[in-house]
């Protein structure tokens, strides 16, 4: 009886296997790429310095120290007071980031698409995400922080704006993480067309204007830590930070015949530096 049961199971397995082989299958011939994350565009930096302007390993930026020259009332015939502006310098030294990709020739020969090319393309996304990461670290050095509650409020936004305006800075950009973005979507002033708010906030990409500031969302998956989802930054993009790039993303292809590998090394030398932290205000929520 046991033997008969075994024969039945064996036949059932073989029939199922043969049946599956008879079914025509179509394998999609195009790779579905991973989702592109929303990153901070370079337009929000005061300027971007390229390799041609960096002869050495670092780049110095000279700044006037604010409010260090003054004028005074002078009595008739009295000496004119001496005063002068003072200066400071910020040194920015690009750091090298990179990754090496190695693919066996067998994989290249047998794969449905060019594995080296697709890996290089994905690596390019990682470099872009790293740049957003570097920007966020510098914005986090803000001189002023507005501590919000469970959700961001209009009062939080205007308080952050005032911190900048008290320093004679112009709030140009509101950069928000995912949770803060959700809070904004629930402030009817910004999203209901029949209210006296900015109906531009209804844009599907959520790029609009709040009190004259551009609203931009950054992917918190590209942020240094998950906590950034609860943060927002108000800053003056003419004062906040600079990007110094000694080496743009460089791809060097090579072969390793002894291992029968084809490979690529992708590198970049870059740094982001806050210029005036009093031009940045951070809003936190819980």
Helices and strands as residue ranges (DSSP letters): H 2-22, G 42-44, E 48-49, G 51-53, E 59-64, E 87-92, E 95-104, H 105-110, H 115-139, E 144-147, H 154-166, E 173-176, H 178-185, H 188-191, G 199-202, E 209-210, E 213-217, G 226-230, E 231-235, E 241-256, G 257-259, E 261-274, G 277-279, E 280-284
